[in-house]
Amino acid sequence: MKKVIEEIKGTLKKKPLNAEMAHNLARFGQAYDVKSLTDKLINDIEKLIESKASSGCFTAIYDLDRNLEQINQEILTTFKNRGFNCVILNSQVNENIKNTSLYINWK
């Protein structure tokens, strides 16, 4: 019971909204801080990989937000450290690429 009460108290204590959280609210429908947004995106990519792998695929592409460079680098590092081959594709790689994406494979 104490744990439930502590969880309720924790959800009642809202962090003050900052510009980054407002951006995330507009983009993702929820005001995430950097850590929770990074965790959410990593979780989403893991689900995409599981889905692709279960259907016999060895690659996946996940759209990233070009305005969140710090988070994009954290995601890239996380998956590289797990043994995946991955790269961030954007206009720096090729001027014809308009969106920022994570290309990842496991073969």
Order of alpha helices (4+ residues) and beta strands (2+ residues): alpha-alpha-alpha-beta-alpha-beta-beta
